[in-house]
Each structure stands twice: as structure tokens, then as C-alpha cells.
């Protein structure tokens, strides 16, 4: 607000009245400076993501859409007319040609309307694409690492009963454990973080999961020990033999690292020995069987039985639901303010065009034709905003895909096409409706009266 006020104060009165000189300049020094900085930052991030790879590239990838859309918004007075030029092929007839000319000539107007659309698409689609891609990669990782045929969820320990069922070849007993892990970042105090771990029987886990430690052995997972994935806190560079401060109800206060697990998105990041399994809670049993269809009914009396594929799909659905909840919590208010900015830009631009609309009407256009021309122009701006916003969001999704590929060796992308379509339809309806209503309001006064008043 301060920068805009200072810039407006520098415009001479006659320049403001005639819309020339400083009043007509839309690419200000601040736009050039910030646009160049954010565009350069975006290019640097896109270069660094494949170079760094792994877990270090994930946070960098998320920032790409934010920096790109900021650069596009700063350069909007240049980018919007440039991107709008090919749209001339789609505009037909006299009204279409006029709408396209207005779109390219009204640089400030088009840029101010396209900017919030770009921001909306980049943030919403970029964030959704990031979460969907991570969820899809996690699903593929779980499917890759699970060698069991069935998964049994029980509310009590039933390992011996499961192992005794005819046709069961191997079983892994797994129980979730919540603990606090102490991370030493070099400060005076150790930082404790609550994490979800999995208490497992090492032999059974190894027989039903394709997880090979990068160092150490799961066979040593007994007593006061822990196996962990360094990807949880890569900056701490864990190694076998380290001792990790922990807080577990009724358990030891330090655990010795006996194995390093591969980098993971889906987890588990921490494996604990069976000694710390809780006395009550939920248990999961991964079961290998020669004939899963025959074994499943025999396990039904012990709990809920799913095939591995069914369990993985249920896991992915739950991850997706949590991702949606997080996105709504993070972006809900931002989306509302962006929609308000879209409507506000359309209303302000239309209110400033009363004289222009009047001149068009006295030269032969009807009120309806003026409204349709303004609508065509507004829809063109929406299309440009959607295109540039999608491009910014794609930068994040592609960066995330590269990082995941380097981190866990899985190629996964999940563009949120349905959400992108919903955003496109919503933006079109909002801007289109606002354009029609404000143009009707701006053309309510007889054209000859407005023209005469200007003279």
C-alpha cells in the first residue's frame, strides 16, 4: 500500500487526466526488480531439485509454484498480452476481434484480473498436485515393499492363532507405538518430537516385507534397540551404533540404532523390537499364504481380513483424505481472499470503463454487444490466468516427481485434473458473472449523456 501510494504521488496531474507518462506506465521499477528476483529464484530451484535429489529436494520443489507465480504476477503486464496474442485465433467476428484488441490493449486491466487467477490456480493446484503425487508414490512404495498376501487387523494379540491357521506360511506381528524421539541439533537442549513407530517381530517382518536395511541388520532388533530411516532427519546423519534419546511409557530412555532403513515416504521411519509392544491397542498381521483365497475365511474370526491390494487402496484413500483436510486448512482462507480479489479486479476495471462503453455504443454497438464484448475479454483473461497458473503449478509437481524418483526410485505423478477443472469452471463462472453484472451497471446511463459529459 505504501509503495503504491508513493508511486501514485509521483504522477503529474495532467498525466493522470490524460493517462500518459507515469500514469500509463505499468511496468514499474519494483515490478522489474521483484519479477527478476523471483524468476531467477524459480530457475535456480528447478536446477537444484534434480541436482540435490532425495529428501533435500522435496521442500525446494514445493516452493517452485510460489516463486513462479510471484514472478508471473510481477511480469503480468508483459506476460498477459504476450500470452493473449494466440487467443486472437479463437476470437471470431467483429465482437471477438474487439474483445481481443481490448484484452491486449488494456494491459493494466488484464494483468490485474489475471493475477489473482494465477495465484489461485498455482497455489491450489500446485499444493493438491504435490500431495496427490506424494500419496501416489507412497501407495506404490507400500505395494513394492509388501510381500504378504493378506493383512489382518485385530484388536488383541493373536499371532499364535494366525500362525496355527492351515495354509499360513509366514506372519508378521506389527503394533503401532507412539514415542518421543530426541533430536540433537547442536543446541543446549535436545529437541523431542512425537513420532509414530512400529513394533515388529524382526524375523516375521523380514519374511513379509521387501525391506533391506542399508546398514546393520533387523536380526539385531531386540532389547533396547531401534531401526530407523535417516530420511526422517537427514541432517543428523544417523549411523549404526548411535544412541537415540527417547520417551516411551514404561520403556528405556535411550535406544541403540542397530539398522538403517532405506529412505521412505510411506514409512515406517522407526521400527522397534517386540519387547515394547503395547498391552492393548490395535495389531496388524501381514500374512503370507500359498492360497490366500482359502486362508482368508479361516482368519475372519480373528479380525478384519483384506487382501494386500485392498489394504493398500484403503491406506491410500486414508492418506488422500488427510491430504484434503490439510489442504483445506492451509488454503481455505487464501482461496476465499483470492476469489474476492478476482471479483474486485473485475468490478474496478468495469467501473473505470463507463466512457469507453459509451463511446462504443454511440458508434453503433448495442448494449448487449458491449456486454458480450466485455464478457469475451474477461473469459480470455481467465484462460490466460489459468494457463500461467497451471504452468507454475506444474513446476512444483515435476520437481516433486524428480525428488521422489531420486529418493525412493519410484516414478509417480498425479496431476489433480478434476480439481483443475473445478477451479477453471469456478473462476470462469465467478469472473464471467462479475463481468456481466458490472458491465450492465456501467452501461445503465444513456451513452449520449456520458459522451456529452466528457466533452
KABEL-V735280 format. One record per backbone hydrogen bond with DSSP energy under -1.0 kcal/mol. CO is the residue of the C=O (numbers start at 1). NH is the residue of the N-H. E is the energy in kcal/mol with one decimal. If there is no record, write none. Layout:
co = (CO:CO)
nh = (NH:NH)
e = (E:E)
This chain:
co = (1:2:3:4:5:8:12:13:14:15:15:20:26:28:29:30:31:32:33:34:35:36:37:38:39:40:41:42:43:44:45:48:49:54:57:58:59:63:64:65:66:67:68:69:70:71:75:75:76:78:79:80:85:86:87:87:93:94:95:96:97:98:99:100:101:102:105:106:107:108:109:110:111:114:115:116:117:118:119:120:121:122:123:124:125:126:127:128:129:130:131:132:133:134:135:136:137:138:139:140:141:142:145:149:150:151:152:153:154:158:159:160:162:165:167:170:172:173:174:175:177:179:180:181:183:191:193:195:197:198:199:201:202:203:205:208:208:209:215:217:218:220:223:224:226:227:228:229:233:234:239:242:244:245:247:248:253:255:256:257:258:259:260:260:269:270:271:272:273:274:283:284:285:286:287:287:288:288:291:292:295:299:304:306:307:308:309:310:311:312:313:314:315:316:317:318:319:320:321:322:323:324:325:326:327:328:331:332:333:334:335:336:337:338:339:340:341:342:343:344:345:346:347:348:350:353:354:355:356:357:358:360:361:366:367:368:369:370:371:372:373:374:375:376:377:378:379:380:381:382:383:384:385:386:387:388:389:390:391:393:394:395:396:397:398:399:400:401:402:403:404:405:415:416:417:418:419:420:421:422:423:424:425:426:427:428:429:430:431:432:433:434:435:436:437:438:439:441:446:447:448:449:450:451)
nh = (5:6:7:8:9:11:16:17:18:19:20:23:28:32:33:34:35:36:37:38:39:40:41:42:43:44:45:46:47:48:49:52:53:57:61:62:63:67:68:69:70:71:72:73:74:75:78:79:80:82:83:84:88:89:90:91:97:98:99:100:101:102:103:104:105:106:107:110:111:112:113:114:115:118:119:120:121:122:123:124:125:126:127:128:129:130:131:132:133:134:135:136:137:138:139:140:141:142:143:144:145:146:210:308:287:306:285:304:283:162:163:164:165:168:290:288:286:201:284:199:197:195:247:193:191:183:181:179:177:272:175:205:206:207:209:147:148:211:260:220:221:222:225:256:258:271:261:232:236:237:242:257:255:182:180:251:246:244:226:241:217:228:214:215:229:198:227:200:276:277:154:174:152:172:149:150:169:170:295:296:299:302:153:151:311:312:313:314:315:316:317:318:319:320:321:322:323:324:325:326:327:328:329:330:331:332:335:336:337:338:339:340:341:342:343:344:345:346:347:348:349:350:351:352:353:357:358:359:360:361:362:365:364:370:371:372:373:374:375:376:377:378:379:380:381:382:383:384:385:386:387:388:389:390:391:392:393:394:395:397:398:399:400:401:402:403:404:405:406:407:408:409:417:420:421:422:423:424:425:426:427:428:429:430:431:432:433:434:435:436:437:438:439:440:441:442:443:444:450:451:452:453:454:455)
e = (-2.3:-2.5:-2.2:-2.3:-2.0:-1.2:-2.2:-2.1:-2.2:-1.4:-1.6:-1.5:-1.3:-2.1:-2.7:-2.7:-2.5:-2.1:-2.3:-2.6:-2.3:-2.6:-2.4:-2.2:-2.3:-2.3:-2.4:-2.4:-1.7:-2.5:-2.3:-3.4:-2.3:-1.3:-2.3:-1.5:-1.1:-2.4:-2.8:-2.3:-1.5:-2.0:-2.8:-2.5:-2.1:-2.3:-1.7:-3.1:-2.6:-1.2:-3.2:-2.3:-1.8:-1.9:-1.5:-1.1:-2.3:-2.2:-2.6:-2.5:-2.3:-2.5:-2.2:-2.0:-2.4:-2.8:-2.2:-3.1:-2.6:-2.3:-1.5:-2.5:-2.2:-2.6:-2.3:-2.5:-2.5:-2.8:-2.5:-2.3:-2.0:-1.2:-2.3:-2.6:-3.0:-2.1:-2.4:-3.0:-2.2:-2.3:-2.5:-2.6:-2.6:-2.5:-2.4:-2.4:-2.3:-2.6:-2.3:-2.2:-2.3:-1.4:-3.5:-1.8:-2.9:-2.3:-2.7:-2.1:-2.6:-2.5:-2.8:-1.5:-1.3:-1.7:-1.0:-2.8:-1.9:-1.0:-3.1:-3.0:-3.3:-3.0:-2.1:-2.4:-2.4:-3.6:-3.0:-1.9:-2.4:-2.6:-2.1:-2.9:-2.3:-1.4:-1.0:-2.2:-1.1:-1.2:-2.6:-1.2:-2.0:-1.9:-1.6:-2.1:-2.3:-3.2:-2.8:-2.0:-1.9:-1.2:-2.0:-3.3:-2.2:-3.6:-2.0:-2.4:-2.4:-3.4:-2.1:-2.8:-1.4:-1.9:-2.5:-1.0:-2.3:-1.8:-2.4:-2.6:-1.6:-1.7:-2.6:-2.6:-2.8:-2.2:-2.6:-2.4:-3.0:-1.4:-1.9:-2.6:-1.2:-2.0:-2.5:-2.9:-2.6:-2.4:-2.2:-2.2:-2.3:-2.7:-2.4:-2.0:-2.2:-2.4:-2.3:-2.3:-2.2:-2.3:-2.1:-2.3:-2.6:-2.6:-2.2:-2.4:-3.1:-2.0:-2.9:-1.7:-2.5:-2.1:-2.3:-2.1:-2.1:-2.1:-2.3:-2.7:-2.3:-1.8:-2.6:-2.5:-2.1:-2.2:-2.2:-1.3:-1.5:-2.9:-2.4:-2.4:-1.9:-1.9:-2.3:-2.0:-1.4:-2.1:-2.2:-2.5:-2.4:-2.4:-2.2:-2.6:-2.2:-2.4:-2.7:-1.9:-2.0:-2.2:-2.4:-2.1:-2.7:-2.8:-2.4:-2.6:-2.5:-2.5:-2.0:-2.1:-2.4:-2.7:-1.3:-2.1:-2.8:-1.9:-2.8:-2.3:-2.3:-2.3:-2.7:-2.4:-2.1:-2.0:-2.9:-1.3:-2.1:-2.7:-2.7:-2.3:-2.8:-2.5:-2.7:-2.8:-3.0:-2.3:-2.6:-2.7:-2.7:-2.5:-2.6:-2.4:-2.5:-2.4:-2.5:-2.4:-2.3:-2.4:-2.0:-2.4:-1.5:-1.2:-1.5:-2.5:-2.4:-2.1:-1.9:-2.0)
